[in-house]
Amino acid sequence: MDKKLFFILYYLKTYCTFDVLGFHFGLSSGHAHRHVEQLLPVLRRSLAKLDLLPERALTTPGEMMKLIEKHGDLIIDGVECGCVRPQDDDQQKARYRAPRKTEVM
């Protein structure tokens, strides 16, 4: 069970391809995919039963405050992804807006 838990947590942390996941754990990519499909529902059910499943759909600031009051800790997991800036001036203007400069009076 410890190895299975480590396997699925490793996958969720890295979101690597099944080829890479299989390589790290000595499996084929097909077996790695099958293990992920089998273990994800088990992990979700376990976390739900322990009331540890993370909230994913908050609609109001009040809901956020209730969660903070209930648990005391807040963890935000985010990823910053860079993008390639278009070289064409018209495409740059369409996609990006520079911060406006305010005039000092």
Summary of the structure (lengths in Angstrom):
residues: 105
radius of gyration: 21.6
end to end distance: 68.1
largest distance: 68.1
contacts: 172
relative contact order: 0.07
helix: 57%
strand: 0%
